[in-house]
Amino acid sequence: MQNSSEYATWFWAEHAKYVLEQGAREVGPRLRPTSPCGPVPWQLKWAVLFDGGFYAQVTENYTPTKFSGQGERKDFAFHYGQTPSSFDPHGFPIYQKRGLPATIRIDCDVPSGPHIHYNGEDHIEQSRVIGLNILKSDLFDFMEAVREHRKTGQPFHEILNFTVQQ
């Protein structure tokens, strides 16, 4: 748990260290409260569009915890794949579930819970993912894995040190 001010301080400090590869451009980051009633809940949305028709996008949604004024990450999605043709009014790519498959997507949502999309398989539950605690996945670790994958071609399961059980 943390409050939105602590989160913003952490995020902007880490974001300042992130160096875009040549030819890439950012959309956002967009860090904002999602309710007019105060700083909690909040959402972070950030995308990087790469040359060659690929993009990475991270979204985290924080909801209030009872009586604390703090936020807890309830759902998130870290996505890397081919850039879709549609964009929202803020310039973020619109992920189309039936469109282009994700190269990798690490997410937690309701009702699916923590899962990944990888190697053409959707909704691989945490129980089948060994070596990666999905709920503890960090957006900057993911963005660094994207950078490494793009630089070396190394598969994501090797970079993030996980295996998928059949």
C-alpha positions as CSV (number, residue, x, y, z in Angstrom):
1,M,0.0,0.0,0.0
2,Q,1.1,3.5,-0.7
3,N,-0.4,6.9,-1.2
4,S,-0.6,8.7,-4.6
5,S,2.1,11.2,-3.7
6,E,4.6,8.5,-2.7
7,Y,3.7,6.6,-5.9
8,A,4.2,9.7,-8.0
9,T,7.6,10.4,-6.4
10,W,8.7,6.9,-7.0
11,F,7.4,6.7,-10.6
12,W,8.9,10.0,-11.8
13,A,12.3,9.2,-10.3
14,E,12.4,5.8,-12.0
15,H,11.0,7.2,-15.3
16,A,13.8,9.8,-15.4
17,K,16.2,6.9,-15.6
18,Y,14.5,5.3,-18.6
19,V,16.2,6.2,-21.8
20,L,14.2,5.7,-25.0
21,E,15.8,3.8,-27.9
22,Q,16.5,5.7,-31.1
23,G,13.3,6.3,-33.0
24,A,11.0,5.5,-30.2
25,R,8.4,7.9,-28.8
26,E,6.5,8.1,-25.6
27,V,2.7,8.5,-25.1
28,G,2.2,9.8,-21.6
29,P,3.0,9.0,-19.0
30,R,-0.4,9.9,-17.7
31,L,-0.7,9.7,-13.9
32,R,-4.0,10.9,-12.6
33,P,-6.6,10.4,-10.0
34,T,-9.6,8.5,-11.3
35,S,-12.2,10.0,-8.9
36,P,-13.0,13.7,-8.2
37,C,-13.1,12.9,-4.5
38,G,-9.4,12.9,-3.8
39,P,-6.0,11.4,-4.7
40,V,-7.2,7.8,-4.3
41,P,-8.0,5.9,-6.6
42,W,-5.4,6.7,-9.3
43,Q,-4.2,5.3,-12.6
44,L,-0.9,5.3,-14.4
45,K,-0.8,4.7,-18.2
46,W,2.4,4.9,-20.3
47,A,3.3,3.7,-23.7
48,V,6.3,3.6,-25.9
49,L,5.9,3.3,-29.7
50,F,8.9,1.7,-31.3
51,D,10.1,1.9,-34.9
52,G,9.2,-1.3,-36.7
53,G,5.5,-1.4,-35.6
54,F,5.8,-2.5,-32.0
55,Y,4.8,-0.9,-28.8
56,A,5.0,-1.4,-25.0
57,Q,2.2,-0.2,-22.7
58,V,1.9,-0.3,-19.0
59,T,-1.3,0.5,-17.0
60,E,-1.7,0.3,-13.3
61,N,-4.9,1.0,-11.4
62,Y,-4.9,1.7,-7.7
63,T,-8.0,1.5,-5.5
64,P,-8.5,2.8,-1.9
65,T,-8.0,0.6,1.1
66,K,-10.5,1.0,3.9
67,F,-10.0,4.0,6.2
68,S,-6.3,4.5,5.3
69,G,-6.2,7.0,2.5
70,Q,-3.7,4.6,0.9
71,G,-4.0,2.8,-2.5
72,E,-3.5,-0.8,-3.4
73,R,-2.8,-2.0,-7.0
74,K,-5.8,-4.0,-7.9
75,D,-5.3,-4.5,-11.6
76,F,-2.6,-3.9,-14.1
77,A,-1.4,-4.8,-17.6
78,F,2.1,-4.8,-19.0
79,H,1.9,-5.4,-22.8
80,Y,4.4,-5.7,-25.6
81,G,3.4,-6.5,-29.2
82,Q,2.6,-5.2,-32.6
83,T,1.1,-1.7,-32.6
84,P,-2.6,-1.7,-33.4
85,S,-4.2,0.7,-35.9
86,S,-6.5,2.4,-33.3
87,F,-5.5,4.9,-30.7
88,D,-7.5,6.6,-27.9
89,P,-7.9,10.4,-27.8
90,H,-4.7,10.7,-25.7
91,G,-2.7,8.8,-28.3
92,F,-2.5,5.5,-26.5
93,P,-2.8,2.3,-28.6
94,I,-6.1,0.5,-28.1
95,Y,-5.4,-3.1,-27.3
96,Q,-7.7,-5.3,-29.4
97,K,-8.2,-8.7,-27.8
98,R,-9.2,-10.3,-31.1
99,G,-6.7,-8.4,-33.1
100,L,-2.9,-8.6,-32.9
101,P,-1.7,-11.1,-30.4
102,A,0.6,-9.9,-27.6
103,T,4.2,-11.0,-27.8
104,I,3.9,-10.9,-24.0
105,R,1.3,-9.5,-21.7
106,I,1.5,-9.7,-17.9
107,D,-1.6,-8.8,-16.1
108,C,-4.1,-9.1,-13.3
109,D,-7.7,-8.3,-13.8
110,V,-11.1,-9.2,-12.6
111,P,-12.3,-11.9,-13.0
112,S,-9.2,-13.6,-14.4
113,G,-6.7,-12.9,-11.6
114,P,-3.0,-12.9,-12.2
115,H,-2.0,-14.4,-15.6
116,I,0.1,-13.9,-18.7
117,H,-0.3,-14.1,-22.4
118,Y,2.8,-15.6,-24.0
119,N,3.8,-17.5,-27.2
120,G,0.3,-17.2,-28.6
121,E,-1.4,-18.7,-25.5
122,D,-3.8,-16.5,-23.6
123,H,-4.7,-16.5,-19.9
124,I,-1.9,-18.7,-18.6
125,E,-2.7,-18.7,-14.9
126,Q,-0.1,-18.1,-12.2
127,S,-0.1,-21.7,-11.2
128,R,1.5,-22.6,-14.5
129,V,4.0,-19.8,-14.5
130,I,7.1,-20.8,-12.6
131,G,9.8,-18.3,-11.5
132,L,7.6,-15.1,-12.0
133,N,5.4,-13.8,-9.3
134,I,2.8,-12.0,-11.5
135,L,1.3,-10.0,-8.6
136,K,4.8,-8.6,-7.7
137,S,5.7,-7.7,-11.3
138,D,7.2,-4.2,-11.6
139,L,6.5,-2.0,-14.6
140,F,10.1,-0.8,-14.9
141,D,11.4,-4.4,-14.8
142,F,9.0,-5.1,-17.6
143,M,10.1,-2.1,-19.6
144,E,13.8,-3.2,-19.1
145,A,12.9,-6.7,-20.3
146,V,11.3,-5.1,-23.4
147,R,14.5,-3.1,-24.0
148,E,16.6,-6.3,-23.6
149,H,14.4,-8.3,-25.9
150,R,14.5,-5.6,-28.6
151,K,18.3,-5.2,-28.3
152,T,19.2,-8.9,-28.2
153,G,16.2,-10.9,-29.5
154,Q,16.4,-13.0,-26.4
155,P,13.0,-14.5,-25.5
156,F,11.1,-12.9,-22.6
157,H,11.0,-16.1,-20.6
158,E,14.8,-16.1,-20.5
159,I,15.0,-12.4,-19.7
160,L,12.4,-12.6,-16.9
161,N,13.5,-16.1,-15.8
162,F,10.2,-18.0,-16.0
163,T,8.9,-21.1,-17.5
164,V,5.3,-22.1,-18.4
165,Q,4.2,-25.6,-17.3
166,Q,1.9,-27.5,-19.7
